[in-house]
């Protein structure tokens, strides 16, 4: 038997509330992620950039772990393929964000080396 209009509306409200809570958590993470001390540059603009990248990295790592769990629990080939594809997407994000987060330090180190060689 299909759901009544009231049941449907109640389910939509529950889903909207969940999405709103998840977005609030995502936004708070984007503003407050802790960056490893060795990655910090000491420049406020670079360090703010690193905090935003760190939040995205943390989210990608959590998402990758979730897809890893789904791969282990997949019963059908289609579910396994979907989980594998999404795991690879998140793994690529993790790798890319790690590389991006190394760039500010590398730029500063390269600039210091070049300035001291002259």
C-alpha positions, 0 to 999 in steps of 0.5 A, a space after each residue: 500500500 502506498 504511503 498517505 500524503 501525510 506520511 510522505 510529507 512527514 518523510 520529506 520533512 525528516 529528510 530535509 532536517 537531516 540534510 540541514 544538520 549535515 550541511 551545518 556540520 559540513 560548514 562548521 568543519 570548513 571553518 574549524 579544521 585543524 591542520 598539522 603543525 608541519 603544514 602551517 606556513 605562518 601566513 594567515 592567508 595560506 593557513 586559512 587556505 590550509 584549514 579549508 583544505 583540511 576540512 575537505 580532506 577529512 570529509 573525503 577520508 570519511 567518505 572513502 572509509 564509508 565506501 570501503 565499508 560498503 564494498 565489504 558489505 556488497 552482495 551484488 556485483 552492481 553494488 560492489 562496482 558502485 562502491 569501488 568507483 566511489 571509493 576511487 573517486 574519494 581516494 583521488 580526492 584524498 591524494 589531490 588534497 594532500 598534494 595541494 596542502 603541501 604546495 604552500 610550504 613548498 612555495 615558501 621553501 623554494 622562495 627562501 632557497 632562491 632568495 638565499 642563493 642570490 
